[in-house]
């Protein structure tokens, strides 16, 4: 089939063709970036954190104000309360292990193999905890050892311990030769030696590109918001949560556990609740994509139906001259394909430009060509499906229409 008659017909409807091309282009630009963002969000929600989530319980609470002569005395009182809580939790029959920990990174820091932030710098997040932290979290130790009890300090949270346990991505980034165990580096200007390496431990935010750059510090952080990591015995998570709350309230009922961001929760529930914003964003973007695609399809159907009504006599003439129904059907399908092609070419350029803007203002990752390619295929398929019903109706126009 010759394309020239189709192009000639489209020239007589420049405004309508331009609007449909623009609509397809904008749809592709938005949908391609939305698909990519949804995929990234789902991947982040499903990727393993590195901890053994089954039976893991997070305790976060606010202790009542303490009276003391000075700050050091108050810190000792807060630490004593933590030790009393840990001992009570450890004695519960449904508890397998417990550790003092904030359970999530308190801050981000700079790691360097040279002092004064010279040379290679690696960004990481810190976990503070005692000698039972790795076991309680269920982290896989690939090299080295856990902290000794004698290495555990207590006080205000701040990096600077002489010994640390790091995640494998940190070890590989600092020492690419693969021999990180026992070597030293500087964290915020203070020297530290790597005594252990865990396979994986995600940061709280999961921010790329260093989502698994983490450092475990042997520090029991003393403050008014202490956290505990508890591992329940298999199948006893709910019972352990109930027993922990009862034991803590018996020790000191004047403590605050505001839900949902504090309190006593299974890690799986805490993670699900923490992902609520990401799930909402992915759902909203999915709805936007469906609406845009539906509007685009409706526009194609409406325009094609309008053209069929206008060309009824011309279609009848073609049928009288020997055109088959399949020829009429192919005509409208090819016409739609040319319009869609113009839209996706413009839309591809807009998609990458929109991605550049998002990268500059919202730290979005670079849009891969595959996402745009998927969007192009979706729009071509959608266009052919949208034009199918009007094209079939046009192919059924009888040749006798030409004689009216």
N, C-alpha and C positions, 0 to 999 in steps of 0.2 A: 504494500500500500504506500502511495506517495505521501510524503509529509507536507509538501507544498500547499495542497488544498487546506490542510488543517491549520497551518500557519496563517494562511490568508484569511481563514474564518476567525482565528483568534485576534487578528489585527483589527477586525471590525468591533471587537468588544474589549478594547485595551484596558478600560477602567476596571471592569469586572475581573479580567485576568490578573491585573496588577494586585488587586485586593486579595485574591485567593493565593497568589504567589507570596505576598507579604505575610498572610496568615500562616501559610505553611512554614515560611522561614522563621517567624517568631515562635511557632510551636516547636520546631526542631531545636532552636537555640535554648528554649526553656526546658523542654523535656529531656534533652541530652544531659544538661547539667543536673537536672533533678534526678534522673536515673542514676547518674554517677554518685550524687550525694546520698541517695537512698542506699545504694550498694555499699558505700563506705560505712554508713551508719549501721547497717545490718551486720557487716563484717566485724565491726568493732563490738557490737552487742554479743556476737556469738563466739568471738575468739577466746581461748582459754587464758585465764589470768595467771596461771602458774601455781595457784594454791589448790589444795584438795578441798573442794567446796562442800562435799558430803559431810555433814555433821559439824561444820564450822559455825561458831556462834560469835557474834561481835557484841561487846558490852561497852557502852559509852554513857557516862553519867556526869553530873555536876555535884561536887561535894560542897557541904556547907562552909561558910567562912570560918577560918581558924584564927584563934587568938594567940599571939606570940610577941616576944620582945622585939624581934627583928625578923628580917626576911629569911635568914638561915634557919631560925627556929620554926617558922611556919612551914618551910620546905621539909624539915624533918618530920613534922606532924603529918603532912600530906603523904610522905613516903611510908610512914608507919601505918596509915589507913590503907594504903595500897597493899602492903604486905599482909595485913590482917584479912583483907578481902580475898587475896590470892590463896591464902592458906585455907580459908573457909570453902572457896570454890573447889580447890584441889581435893578436898575430903568428900565431896559429893559422890555418891555411887554411880551416877550417870555421866560423870565427867572423866574423860580419859587424859586430858592434858590442859594446861592453862598457862598463859604467859601475859606479862604486862606489856602492853603495846598500844600505841595510838591507832593501830590497825590500818592506817593510811598515811601517805607521806604528809609531813607537816610543811615542808618547804622544798623548793628546788635549789640545787646548788651547783657549783662549778667544780669539776674534777680536772686536775692537771698533773702531768708527770714531772713538772718542774715548778718551783716555788714562784710566787708572785704572778700566777696565771700566765706564765710564759709557755711556749711550746704548744702541744696539743691540748685542747680543752674539750671535755665531755660533759654534757649536761645530764643530771640525774636527780632523782627524788629520794628522800631519806625515809627509812622506817626506823623508829626507835623501839627497843624492846629488850627483854632480858635473855637469859641463856636458853629458855624454852621456846623462843619465838619461832624459830625455823620449824621445829617439830610440830608446834601447835598449828601453824599455817599449812603444814603438809608440803613444804617446799622440797624439791628434789636436789640434794647436795651432790654435785658432780665432782667436786674436788675439795680437799681441805677438811676442816672441822667446824664444829659449832663453837660458840663463845664459852669460855670457862666462866664459872661463877665469880671467880676473882676479878674478871675483866669488866664486870657489870658495874657501871657507875650510876648515880642517881642525882637528879637536879633538874635545872631548867633545860629544855630541849634546844640543843645546838650541835651541829656537826663538829667533830674534832677529836674523836677517839683514836688512839694509836693503832687499834686493830678494827677491821671491818670485814663484813661478808658482802660480796657484790654479786649482781646478776651476771650471767655469761655475756650478754651484750656489752656491759660496761667493761668487763675483763678484756674482751676482744677489741673494743675500741681503744682502750688505754695501751694494751700490749698485743698488737696484731701477730706477734710471733707465736702466740699461744702459750706462753709460759708466764701467766700472771700470778699464780699462787706463790705467796711469799715475797712478792715484790712490793715496792712502796710507791706511793703517789701523793699528791697534795690535794686536799679538799678544803676549799675556802682558805688556802694559805697554810693549812696544818698538815703535817705528814701523817700518813696512815699506811699500815701494812695489810695486805689481803691475806686473811687466814682461811677463807672459805669462798666457794663459788657455787651459787645455785643456778639451776637451768633457766628458770623463767620466773619473773615477778613483775606484774604490771603496775604502773604508777596509778595514782588515784584518778587522774584525769584521762589517762590513756592517750595523751597528746602525741601526735606524730611530730618528728620522726624518731623520738626517743621514748616511746611508750613503755619499753621494758628496761630502761636504764634506771636501776634502783640500787641503793646501798643500805645495808642493815647496820645500824649503830648499836653497840652494847650500852644502852642508856635507858634506865627506867625514868621516864620523864615525869617529874613531879609538878602537878598543877591542879587546878580546880576542876579540870575535865579529864580525868584519867580514863584510859581505855584498856580493856582486857580482851584477849583472843582465847576462846575456849573451844576445845575439841570434844564433842560428845561421843559417847560410845555408840557403835553402829545401831541405828534404828531407835535411838533414845534422845533425839534432838529436842522434841517438844517437851519431854519430861525434864530434860536438863535445863531448858530455859525457865520452866516454872520453878525448879529447885534453886537455880541461881538467884532469881529475883527474891525468893523467900529468904535465902541465906543472907543476902546483902541487906535486906530491910531489917532483919533481926539484928545485924551488927550496928546499923545506923539508919533509922527510918527517915532521917532528914537529909535525903539525897534526891536530886531531880533527874528524871529520865524522860525528857520530852520526845515523843515520837513525831514524825518518822525518822528524823535525822539523828536521834540518839536512842537510848533505851537498850533493851536486850532483844536482839533479832538474829535469826538464822542468816548466814551470809548470803544464801540464795535469795531470800526475801529482800535483804538490803540492796543487793545488786539489781533485782527486778525493779524495786522502787527508784533506785538511782538512775535507771535507764528510762524512766517515764518521759522525760523531756525529749530524749532521742527518739523514742517510739512515737511520740506525738508529732515530732517534726517529720519523720519518715511517712507517717500516715497522712499528714497534711500535704506533703509534696506528692504523694501518690494520688490523692484526690484532685490536686491541681492538674496533674498530668492527664488523668482520666477526663476531666472537664475540658481541657484544651484539645485533646484528641477528639472528643465528642463534638465540640464546636467546629473543629476543622472538618470533620466528616460531614456534619450537617451543612456546612457551607458548600462543600463539593456536591452533595446531593441536590441542594437547592439550585446551585448554578447550572448543573447539568440538566435538571428538570426544566429549568427556564429555557435553556437552549433547545431542548427537545421540542418544547411547545412552539418556539419560534421557527424551528426548522422542519416542522411536520410536512409541509409541502415539498421542500427539497428532498427530504427522506423518501417521500412517495415517488418523486421523479427518479431517484436512484434505484428504488425497487423496480419501477417500471422499465428502467434501462437494463435490468438484469442483476442488480446487486442482491446478494443473498442476505439473510438475516445475520449470519455470522460476520459479514462484511460491515454491516451497520454497527454491530456490537464492537468489533475491533476498532472501528473509527473512533468511537467515544472513549474506548479504553486507551488508545494511543494518544488521543488528545489530552486526556487526564494525565497520562504519563509524562508528556512534555511539560504540562503546567507544574506537576510535582517536581520534575527535574529542575526547573527554574527555581522553585521554592527551596529545595534542599541544597542547591549550590549556594544561594544567598544565606540560607539558614546555617550551613556549615561555618561560613565566615563569622556570622553573628554568634554562634555557639562558642567558638574559641575566643572571640572578643569579650563575651560575657564572662567566660572563665577567667580571663586575665584580670578583669575588674574585680571578680570575687576573690582571686588570689591576693590582690593588692589590699583589699579592704576587710576580708574575713578569713584570711589564712587558709583558703581552700586549696586542695591539692590540684595539680595540673590535670586537665581533662584529657583522658586517653582517646585516641582515635577510634578505639573499639566502641566506646559509648556513643560517639557520633554516628558510627556505622550502623549500630543497632537502631538508633533513632531514624536514620535514613530508610532502612529496611521496613521499619514499622510504618512510616508515613507512606511509602510506596504501596505496601500491602493495604493499608487503610484506604488510600486513594482508590485503588482498584475495587475494593469491596464497596466503597461509598458510591462509585459510579455504576456499579453493576446493575442495580434495579432500574434507574432511569435509562441505561443503555439497552437493557432487555425490552423495556417498554417501547423504546424507539425502534428496535429491530422488528417489532410486531406491527409497525405502521403498514397498512396494505398499499399496494401500488395504485389502487383506485383513487387514493387521495390526490394524486397528481392531476386527475381530470376534473376535480371540483373547482 
